[in-house]
Amino acid sequence: MTLPAAIVPGWHGGTLAAAGIVAAGVALFAAILALTHQRERAFSAAVVYLALGALAAPLLRTLGVDWYNPVADAHVGERLTEFALVVALFAAGVRLDSPLRGRAWAAPALLLLVVMPVTIGAVAAFGHWVMGLSAGAAVVLAAALAPTDPVLAGDLGVGPPGEEREDEPSVAITAEAGLNDGLAFPFVFLGLFLVSGEDGWVGEWIAADVVWGIAGGIALGGTLGWGLGWLFTRMRDRGLVSDALDGWAAIGAVLVIYGLTDLVGAYGFLAAFAGGIGFRRYERDHEITRGAHGGAATVEMVGELALILLLGSSLTLSGLAVPGWSGWLLVPVLLLVVRPLATMAALPGRWDRRARLWIGWFGVRGVGSLYYASAVAATGVLAPGETRLVVWTVIACVVTSIVVHGVTGGPLTRRLIVRHGAVRDVAEPLRRPADRR
C-alpha cells in the first residue's frame, strides 16, 4: 500500500512537495520584505524575485523537476499572465483621480497615438531586416513588446486613491501602461493575419479588431465599472457587505467586467482598465474605493511577483541563447534608442526636459509582453523556429527591463523629477476639483 508522505508511519525523509512548501513560504516572506517601503528602496521588489527565480533554476534542474517551459507550456503562461494582468489593469484604473478630459490626458494620448506606433514600426523593421523574421512574425514581436507594465510602472506612477501623487508625468506613465496592454491586440492580430496569408482580412481586421475591439472594450468597461461601483456602494451602505471584504469586491468586479467584455468580442484588457476608472469615478470619497484598491493592489503585486519568480526559474542558457546577437541587440535599441527618442519628439515643448527623459526611460516591459508572447505561442500560427525566437526575445527584453528599470527607478525619479522640480512645474492643473474650491 502506498501512502502520502504526510501520513507514512515511522521515519521518513519527506518529499519534494514538502520542499516546495518550504520554498513557497520563504518566497512569501521575501515578498513581504521586498514590498515593504519599496518606493523608498534603491531597487524594486521585482528585481529580488527575478534573482530568486534565477537562483532556483539550477536547483530545479539538478533535482530533475519537470518545470515550466515558456514555449512548450505557453497555454499555462497565457492564463497566468492573463489573470495577473487584468487585476493589475483594474487597480491602475482605480488609482487615477485625474479629470477624464483636458491637459491631464494629453501626454498619455501622445504616448499611445505617436510613441506606441513608432515603437511598433521600428521594432518590426528591426525584427524583419536584422533578425530575419518574416513580416508577420516581426509585427507580432513588435506588438508583444509595445505594452508597458501597469504594475512595475505603478511603482513610479500615481499612488493609491487619496494620495497627492497626481502630477502629470506620473499620470502619463500610469495611463499609458493601463491602455497600451489592450491597444497592442490589433497589432498582434495584424501580424497573425500577415502570417496566415489569407485574403480579404483587412475589412474584418479594421471593423472587428480595431474599431469594435477598442471602442467596445472601453465603453463596456467604463459602464460596468461605474455600475458595479454603484452596486457595491449601495450594498455597503445597507450593511449587506462587510467592509472587511472590500478587496474581494475589486477582484469580483474585474472578473465580471473582463469576462462579459470577452464574451462580446471586445478587448477585456481595455475594459479592465476602464472599469477601474469607472469604479473609482462613481464616488471618489467612499471608503470602498480605498478597500477595493488595497485588495486589488495586493493581488496584483503578489501575482506579478509570482510570475516574475516563475520567469526567473524558467531561464536557461539554451533559451537565452535563442535570440542570438540580433535579438539581444534589439533590447538596447528598444530601451535606449527607440522609446526615449520617440518620447522626446512626441511630447510638447512645454514639458520640462527632465520629465520627458524620465517618461522616455521608464517604458517598462513586463507581464503584458509575456502574455502576448505566450498567447501567440499557444496559437501555433508561427513556425516553431519563429515562435521560439519571438518568445525568448520577449523574455530577454522583459528580464533586462526588470533589472535596469528596477534598479534605476528610485534614483532617477529623485534626480530627474523630485530634485529638479519637474513635477511641480506641471502638477497644478491636475489637482482635483474639490482641492481648488
Stockholm file with secondary structure:
# STOCKHOLM 1.0

chainA/1-437         MTLPAAIVPGWHGGTLAAAGIVAAGVALFAAILALTHQRERAFSAAVVYLALGALAAPLLRTLGVDWYNPVADAHVGERLTEFALVVALFAAGVRLDSPLRGRAWAAPALLLLVVMPVTIGAVAAFGHWVMGLSAGAAVVLAAALAPTDPVLAGDLGVGPPGEEREDEPSVAITAEAGLNDGLAFPFVFLGLFLVSGEDGWVGEWIAADVVWGIAGGIALGGTLGWGLGWLFTRMRDRGLVSDALDGWAAIGAVLVIYGLTDLVGAYGFLAAFAGGIGFRRYERDHEITRGAHGGAATVEMVGELALILLLGSSLTLSGLAVPGWSGWLLVPVLLLVVRPLATMAALPGRWDRRARLWIGWFGVRGVGSLYYASAVAATGVLAPGETRLVVWTVIACVVTSIVVHGVTGGPLTRRLIVRHGAVRDVAEPLRRPADRR
#=GR chainA/1-437 SS CCCCGGGCCSCCCCCHHHHHHHHHHHHHHHHHHHHTTGGGSSSCHHHHHHHHHHHHHHHHHHHTCCCCCTTTTHHHHHHHHHHHHHHHHHHHHHHCCSCSSSGGGHHHHHIIIIIHHHHHHHHHHHHHHTSCCCHHHHHHHHHHTSCCCTTTGGGTSCCSTTSSCCCHHHHHHHHHHHHHHHHTHHHHHHHHHHHHTCSSCHHHIIIIIIIIHHHHHHHHHHHHHHHHHHHHHHHHHTTSSCGGGHHHHHHHHHHHHHHHHHHTTSCHHHHHHHHHHHHHHHCTTSHHHHHHHHHHHHHHHHHHHHHHHHHHHTCCHHHHHTTHHHHHHHHHIIIIIIHHHHHHHHSCTTSCHHHHHHHHHCCCCCHHHHHHHHHHHHHTCSCHHHHHHHHHHHHHHHHHHHHHHHHHHHHHIIIIIITTTHHHHHHGGGSCHHHHC
#=GC SS_cons         CCCCGGGCCSCCCCCHHHHHHHHHHHHHHHHHHHHTTGGGSSSCHHHHHHHHHHHHHHHHHHHTCCCCCTTTTHHHHHHHHHHHHHHHHHHHHHHCCSCSSSGGGHHHHHIIIIIHHHHHHHHHHHHHHTSCCCHHHHHHHHHHTSCCCTTTGGGTSCCSTTSSCCCHHHHHHHHHHHHHHHHTHHHHHHHHHHHHTCSSCHHHIIIIIIIIHHHHHHHHHHHHHHHHHHHHHHHHHTTSSCGGGHHHHHHHHHHHHHHHHHHTTSCHHHHHHHHHHHHHHHCTTSHHHHHHHHHHHHHHHHHHHHHHHHHHHTCCHHHHHTTHHHHHHHHHIIIIIIHHHHHHHHSCTTSCHHHHHHHHHCCCCCHHHHHHHHHHHHHTCSCHHHHHHHHHHHHHHHHHHHHHHHHHHHHHIIIIIITTTHHHHHHGGGSCHHHHC
//
